[in-house]
Amino acid sequence: MSALKPFNKLPELNTANILLVDNEEQFQQKLADAIVQQEKSVNVIVRLARNLPLPMENEESRPRIDLVVFIVNLTSDLSYKSTETSLKYLDPSYFLGKVCFLVTNARNAAVPPERLLSVRKLAASFHCPFMCAEDQTTDGVTAAADRLLSILRVAAGLVPMATSLYLSTLTRCTVPADMDQQGFD
């Protein structure tokens, strides 16, 4: 299994490709539909994967992936472990503005605060954007799709005078030093 590389294929004109990686397909499909419905000015191709690595059989015909979004459901420990495992199959150059972490169920009272903190630390360690999304409502899915489309346009090179590396420096996740010691009081 080889690592997914961002620059091994040429980009297509007026096209942006996003890969949504999630163990649970229900929210993943709703988000994919919302992304395609919202973007009208360019061709957005949404690929869905349960985890990485991607299968080798379609590698030649697979388009260049402009943005990889790891969706982490905080109520599922398997979701976080799958994300950690999948990160090994990304080329390090993807972490220059082409990876994003999207967390669902952050407001759920049953979720231990340590799980949210561990995802934030993971995003901060790779200098990637970290976003929370509401997956139970249509408005929440639409808002998440809109935020991802903003990042995707830049990552695909569709925004003049902006690069994904520059956007990454503005939106990356940071974890304060005192967050390890105390709760979110």
N, C-alpha and C positions, 0 to 999 in steps of 0.2 A: 504494500500500500504506500503510495507516494503522498507527499504533502500537497495541499492545494496551493497554487501559486497565483498571485494577482497579475503578473506581467508576462505570462507565457503565451498569451493570445492577444491579438489586436482588438481594440474596441470597435464596436459597430456604431455607425452614424445614428445619432439621436436615439440611442438605446441605452437603458440602464438595467443591469442585472443584479438582483438581490437574492441572497440565499438565507432562508429562515430555518434555523436549526432548533428543533424542539422535540421532546419525547412524546408530548401529547398533541395530537393532530387537530383537536377541535379549535382551540384558539389560533393555532398556526394557520388553519384554513380561513377562519374569519378575518384575520389580519391580512392574509394574501389577497382576499377578495376586496377588502377595503383599500389596499394600496393600488390595485389595478383600477378600481372605480374612480379614485380621486385624481389620478394623474392622466391628463388628456393631452398635454403638449409633447410628450415624448413616449416612446414605446418602452414600457416597464415589463420586464420578464421576471416573474417570481418563481424561484425554485424552492422546493420543500425537502427537507432532510430530517430524519430522526436523530442522526448523529453523524460525525465524521469518522473515518474517511468516506468519501463518495465512491461508488462502485467504479471500477476501472473500465468496464465495457463501453461506456459512452464518452470516454475522455476526449476523443478526437472531435466529436460533434458538440461537446459542451461549450457554451460561450464563456467568455471571461466573466468572472464574478466580481462585481464592483464593490459590494458590501456584504459582509457576513454578519447576521444578527443571531446571537445566542439568546433564546428565550428561556428564562429560568422561572419555573413555577415554585414559589417558596413553600408551598404545602407538600411538595414532593422532594424527598431527599435524593431520589433517583435522577431527577432533573438536574440538580447541581452536579452530581457525580458524572453524569453523562457529558455535561458541558466541560468539566475539567479534563475528561478523557479526550474529548474532541479537539481541544485546543492544541494537542500535540501534533495534529495533522494539518495545521496551518503553517505556511511558510512565514518566517519572522517578518518579512516585508509587509504582510497583511496588517500588522499592528501599527503601521504608519498611517492610520486614519481610515482603515477599511474594515474595522471590526467594532461591533456595538453590543452591549449587554442590555436586554430588556427584561425586567422583572415583573412578574404578575403575583397577585395576592399578597402584596406587602402590607395591606391594611388588615389582614386576617389576624384576629386575636390569638388564634391557635398556633401561629407561626412563631417559633422562638426568635428573639431579636438577634441572636448569634448567626442565624442563617442569612439574614439580610446583610449583616456586617461582613460575613465571609464572601458574599457575592461582590459587595463594594470593594473589599480588599483585592479580590481577583481582578476586577475592572481597573483598579488603581495600579496594580502591579504591571498590567499590560498597557497602561496609559490610554484606556479606551473609554468612550462615553458610556454612562450608566443611566438608564431611564426606568421609571416605574410606569406601569400601565394598568388600567382597569379593564379586566377581561370579561366582566359580567354584563356590561352595558354596551350598547351600540355606540354611544357617544365616546366611551373610553377607547374602544377599538379604533374609531375614526381619528381620535386625537393621537393615538399611538402611530397610526398609519401616516398621519400628516407630519409628525416629527421625524419618522424614519425616511419619508420622502425628501425632506429637507437635507438630511445627511446623505442620502443616496444621490441626489442631484450633484452635490459637490464631489462625492467619491467617484462618480462616473465621468467627471470632467465637463458637466453640462452648465456649470456656473462660471461665467468669465471672471478672471482675476482671483479665483479661489481654488485652493487645493485641499485635498483631504488631510494632508499633514498639517496644514495651517488650521483647519477646522478642528482637528484632533487636539491641538494645543489649547484651543478655546473651550472645548467641551469635555475634556477628559475628566475622569473621576479622581478625586483625591480623598484620602482618609486622614482626618486630623489625628495627631499623635495621641491625644488623650482619649480617643474613642475606644481604645482597647481596655482602658481601666474602668470606665463608668458606663452606665446604660445611657439611653437617649433622653435623660431627664431634662 
